[in-house]
Amino acid sequence: MNKGKTIVILHGWKLSSQRYNPLVKELRKLGYRVYIPDMPGNGVAKLPKNPFTLDDYVEYVLGYLSTNKLRRFTLIGHSFGGRVGIKLVAKNPELINKLVLTGTPGVIPVSSTKIKMFLVLAKIGNMIFNLPVLELFKDSARRGLYRLAKSSDYYHTDGVMRQTFKNIIRADLVKSMSKLKLPVTLVWGEHDEAVPVNVAKVMQKMIKGSKLVVIPGSSHDVIWANPLRFIDAFNTDK
């Protein structure tokens, strides 16, 4: 049993803490105390008044940890939550015992040039499709563009969260990953299309001493779709 041990989970983009209930349930069976905050603009958390950066999310999580008096725990970061986790641990290594990353785009799978081109095209497209004769086709055109750029998350955001999303994907985590000295396990779904296994392999090389576990037949949602296999991949205390 792991009675008294603590796990903090940071969720993915546009997801809520409730989505991780299957994982939370299995962890609690093993005696873990589990904490999973909804971060601003996600789940039941309020929208930020101004666009957030990755550092803003780190500060938000640090406030949550302080309020709950949490130290020396295992941090699990899924997708966007993993990006927050990497930056948080690099800045505050004394808080965390172990870091688990899953489906986290620690490195951008496309070049920064392509991202800039995509953002320019999106801006131009918005101007063109605001013309009265073409306005009816604006949403379908946007969907097509974002699918081609593999950025459907961008399409499903608006207002302050759209700029927040831009800020998040522009954040460079290479330096932060190179600073990680604690045990790090990358747990990936074999068929993760959102963040392919090749990205995890690059991250493993960047994070000294890290371990990569690929779960066969799983995808980006392995963290809740196959919670027992996910726990087995990182939990050495069972």
C-alpha positions as CSV (number, residue, x, y, z in Angstrom):
1,M,0.0,0.0,0.0
2,N,1.1,3.6,-0.6
3,K,-0.9,5.1,2.2
4,G,0.0,8.7,2.8
5,K,1.7,9.1,-0.6
6,T,0.5,12.0,-2.8
7,I,0.0,12.5,-6.6
8,V,-0.9,15.7,-8.3
9,I,-2.4,15.5,-11.8
10,L,-2.3,18.4,-14.3
11,H,-4.9,17.9,-17.0
12,G,-4.8,18.4,-20.8
13,W,-6.0,21.4,-22.8
14,K,-9.8,22.0,-22.7
15,L,-10.2,19.1,-20.3
16,S,-11.5,19.0,-16.8
17,S,-10.4,17.1,-13.7
18,Q,-13.5,14.9,-14.0
19,R,-12.2,13.4,-17.2
20,Y,-9.5,11.7,-15.2
21,N,-11.8,9.9,-12.8
22,P,-10.9,6.4,-14.0
23,L,-7.2,7.1,-13.1
24,V,-8.0,8.8,-9.8
25,K,-10.2,5.9,-8.8
26,E,-7.4,3.3,-9.4
27,L,-4.8,5.5,-7.6
28,R,-7.0,5.8,-4.6
29,K,-7.4,2.1,-4.4
30,L,-3.7,1.9,-4.0
31,G,-3.8,4.3,-1.1
32,Y,-2.7,7.5,-2.8
33,R,-4.0,10.9,-2.0
34,V,-4.8,12.5,-5.4
35,Y,-5.2,16.2,-6.2
36,I,-6.2,17.5,-9.6
37,P,-7.0,21.2,-10.0
38,D,-8.9,22.7,-13.0
39,M,-6.6,25.3,-14.4
40,P,-7.9,28.7,-15.6
41,G,-10.0,28.4,-18.7
42,N,-10.5,24.7,-18.3
43,G,-13.1,22.6,-16.5
44,V,-15.0,24.6,-13.9
45,A,-12.2,27.1,-13.4
46,K,-12.9,30.7,-14.4
47,L,-11.5,32.2,-17.6
48,P,-8.4,34.4,-17.0
49,K,-9.1,38.1,-17.4
50,N,-6.1,38.4,-19.7
51,P,-4.3,35.8,-21.9
52,F,-2.2,33.4,-19.8
53,T,1.4,32.3,-20.6
54,L,2.9,29.0,-19.5
55,D,4.6,30.9,-16.6
56,D,1.2,32.1,-15.5
57,Y,-0.1,28.6,-15.3
58,V,3.0,27.6,-13.3
59,E,2.3,30.3,-10.8
60,Y,-1.4,29.3,-10.6
61,V,-0.4,25.7,-9.8
62,L,2.2,26.9,-7.3
63,G,-0.5,28.8,-5.5
64,Y,-2.7,25.7,-5.5
65,L,0.2,23.6,-4.0
66,S,0.8,26.2,-1.3
67,T,-2.9,26.4,-0.4
68,N,-3.0,22.6,0.0
69,K,0.4,22.4,1.7
70,L,1.7,19.9,-0.9
71,R,5.4,19.0,-1.1
72,R,7.5,16.0,-2.2
73,F,4.8,14.3,-4.4
74,T,4.6,12.6,-7.8
75,L,3.5,15.0,-10.5
76,I,1.6,13.6,-13.5
77,G,1.2,15.9,-16.5
78,H,-1.0,15.0,-19.4
79,S,-0.5,16.9,-22.7
80,F,-0.7,20.6,-22.0
81,G,-0.5,19.8,-18.2
82,G,2.9,18.2,-18.9
83,R,4.2,21.4,-20.4
84,V,3.1,23.2,-17.2
85,G,4.7,20.4,-15.2
86,I,8.1,20.6,-17.0
87,K,8.4,24.3,-16.4
88,L,7.2,24.1,-12.8
89,V,9.7,21.3,-11.9
90,A,12.6,23.1,-13.7
91,K,12.0,26.2,-11.5
92,N,11.0,24.4,-8.3
93,P,12.8,21.0,-8.2
94,E,12.6,20.8,-4.4
95,L,8.8,20.4,-4.5
96,I,8.6,17.2,-6.6
97,N,9.8,13.6,-6.0
98,K,9.0,12.2,-9.5
99,L,7.6,13.6,-12.8
100,V,5.4,11.5,-15.1
101,L,4.7,12.9,-18.6
102,T,2.2,11.5,-21.0
103,G,1.2,12.9,-24.5
104,T,3.2,16.0,-23.7
105,P,4.5,18.1,-26.6
106,G,7.8,19.0,-24.9
107,V,9.2,19.7,-28.3
108,I,7.2,21.0,-31.2
109,P,6.7,18.3,-33.9
110,V,6.7,20.9,-36.6
111,S,9.2,23.7,-37.2
112,S,8.7,27.2,-35.7
113,T,8.6,28.5,-39.3
114,K,5.6,26.3,-40.1
115,I,3.9,27.6,-36.9
116,K,4.5,31.2,-37.9
117,M,3.2,30.5,-41.4
118,F,0.1,28.8,-39.9
119,L,-0.6,31.9,-37.7
120,V,-0.2,34.2,-40.7
121,L,-2.5,32.1,-42.8
122,A,-5.1,32.1,-40.0
123,K,-4.9,35.9,-39.8
124,I,-5.2,36.4,-43.5
125,G,-8.0,33.8,-43.7
126,N,-9.9,35.6,-41.0
127,M,-9.7,38.9,-43.0
128,I,-10.9,37.2,-46.2
129,F,-13.8,35.3,-44.8
130,N,-15.1,38.3,-42.9
131,L,-16.1,39.6,-46.3
132,P,-20.0,39.5,-46.5
133,V,-20.1,37.2,-49.5
134,L,-17.8,34.6,-47.9
135,E,-18.8,34.9,-44.2
136,L,-21.0,31.8,-44.4
137,F,-18.0,29.7,-45.2
138,K,-15.8,31.0,-42.4
139,D,-16.2,28.3,-39.9
140,S,-15.7,25.4,-42.3
141,A,-12.6,27.1,-43.8
142,R,-11.1,27.5,-40.4
143,R,-11.8,23.9,-39.4
144,G,-10.0,22.8,-42.6
145,L,-7.0,25.0,-42.0
146,Y,-6.6,23.9,-38.4
147,R,-6.9,20.2,-39.3
148,L,-4.2,20.6,-41.9
149,A,-2.0,22.2,-39.3
150,K,-2.9,19.5,-36.7
151,S,-4.1,22.4,-34.5
152,S,-7.8,21.5,-33.9
153,D,-7.3,22.7,-30.3
154,Y,-6.8,26.2,-31.7
155,Y,-10.1,26.0,-33.5
156,H,-12.0,25.0,-30.4
157,T,-10.8,28.1,-28.5
158,D,-11.9,31.7,-28.7
159,G,-11.4,35.0,-27.0
160,V,-8.8,35.1,-24.3
161,M,-8.1,31.4,-24.5
162,R,-7.2,31.6,-28.2
163,Q,-4.4,34.0,-27.5
164,T,-3.5,31.8,-24.4
165,F,-3.2,28.8,-26.7
166,K,-0.8,30.7,-29.0
167,N,1.3,31.7,-26.0
168,I,1.4,28.0,-24.8
169,I,2.5,26.5,-28.1
170,R,5.2,29.2,-28.6
171,A,6.8,28.4,-25.2
172,D,10.2,26.7,-25.6
173,L,10.8,23.9,-23.1
174,V,14.2,22.6,-24.3
175,K,16.1,24.5,-21.6
176,S,13.6,23.5,-18.9
177,M,13.9,19.8,-19.8
178,S,17.7,20.0,-19.7
179,K,17.5,21.2,-16.1
180,L,15.4,18.2,-14.9
181,K,17.4,16.1,-12.4
182,L,14.7,14.1,-10.7
183,P,13.3,10.7,-11.9
184,V,11.2,11.3,-15.0
185,T,9.1,8.7,-16.7
186,L,7.4,9.3,-20.1
187,V,4.4,7.1,-20.6
188,W,3.1,7.1,-24.2
189,G,0.3,5.5,-26.1
190,E,1.7,3.6,-29.1
191,H,-0.9,5.2,-31.5
192,D,-0.9,8.7,-30.1
193,E,-1.7,10.9,-33.1
194,A,-1.8,14.2,-31.2
195,V,1.8,13.8,-29.9
196,P,3.5,10.9,-31.7
197,V,5.9,8.6,-29.9
198,N,8.8,10.1,-31.9
199,V,8.3,13.3,-29.9
200,A,8.7,11.3,-26.7
201,K,11.9,9.7,-28.0
202,V,13.4,13.2,-28.6
203,M,12.3,14.3,-25.1
204,Q,13.9,11.2,-23.5
205,K,17.2,12.2,-25.0
206,M,16.9,15.7,-23.7
207,I,15.9,14.7,-20.2
208,K,18.9,13.0,-18.6
209,G,18.2,9.6,-17.0
210,S,14.5,9.6,-18.1
211,K,12.6,6.4,-18.9
212,L,10.2,5.9,-21.8
213,V,7.4,3.4,-21.6
214,V,5.2,2.9,-24.7
215,I,1.8,1.2,-24.1
216,P,0.8,-1.0,-27.1
217,G,-2.6,-0.3,-28.7
218,S,-3.2,2.9,-26.8
219,S,-3.5,6.5,-27.9
220,H,-3.4,10.0,-26.4
221,D,-6.1,9.1,-23.9
222,V,-4.2,6.2,-22.4
223,I,-4.1,8.0,-19.0
224,W,-7.8,7.4,-18.5
225,A,-8.7,4.8,-21.1
226,N,-6.2,2.3,-19.7
227,P,-5.4,3.5,-16.2
228,L,-4.1,0.2,-14.8
229,R,-1.5,-0.1,-17.6
230,F,-0.7,3.6,-17.1
231,I,-0.1,3.2,-13.4
232,D,2.0,0.0,-13.9
233,A,4.3,2.0,-16.3
234,F,5.5,4.5,-13.6
235,N,4.6,3.1,-10.2
236,T,7.5,1.2,-8.8
237,D,6.1,1.1,-5.3
238,K,3.2,-1.4,-5.9
